[in-house]
Amino acid sequence: MALVKFGGGVIQASGSIAGNTFARNRSGNYMRARTKPVNPRSSRQSLARTSMQQLAEYWRLAAMSDAERAAWETYAAAINWQNALGETIKLTGFQHFMRSNSRILRVGGEIIEPGPTVLSLPGADTTFAVTASESTQELTVTFDNTEGWAGEVGGFLAIYMGRPQNPTRNFFGGPYRFAAAILGAVVPPTTGETMTAPFTLVEDQKIWCRASIVRADGRCSDFFSATPVVVAS
């Protein structure tokens, strides 16, 4: 689906219409021929599809009460969101339920049925940083362990890494692959945790990483990014 913004004609568009794809980068708006991506049917892709199907079925069946669905709708009505054109919109309660619980299932958690009663998104961790080593093939993640998620069972920090790039590259728009989650606990985890990188790390290549906070009540933050780094030896 494409989003189109009208003014004195069309002034901005995002998405695909027929054989054309509209997008925007640092140089402005552009259009290119639409290409159909190859479907690799990887285990990660299959897992994501299965989770989405499971959650969609869960939402509409008797496993959830009308009151629980209504709580997600109330939460959604209080949350502003930005679409691909930078416009402020509202997602539905179903969309927030899917967004939060897909990440929870990804880390092995249980589906959260009632919508959050705190009507706001978790904030970004401004201390979030990542280093990478070719010798260990690990990422080392720095974070603020005084944040709310770190001290609660069920909260976590989900880490994602992009495919490594040439060191001269200064922009990366994705895609990202899930690396691991740092789980909250009664005794918060210690900053500087390590995890195996989801892509092979090669010295002097540049990597981008991002993260998302999920609270125990199901609230899920926007993605926030670490400063890109060059892989060390």
Buried (B, 14 or more C-beta within 10 A) or exposed (E): EEBEEEEEEEEBBBBBEEEEBBBBEEEEEEEEEEEEEEEEEEEEEEEBEEBBEBBEEBBEEEEBEEEBBEBBBBBBEEBEBEEBBEEEEEBEBBEBBBBBBBBBBBBEBEBBBBBBEEEEBBEBBEEBBBBBBBEEBBBBBBBBBEBBBBBBEBBBBBBBBBBBBEEEEEEBEEEBEBBBBBBBBEEBBEBEBEBEBBBEBEEEBBBBBBBBBBBBBBBBBEBBBBEBBEBBE
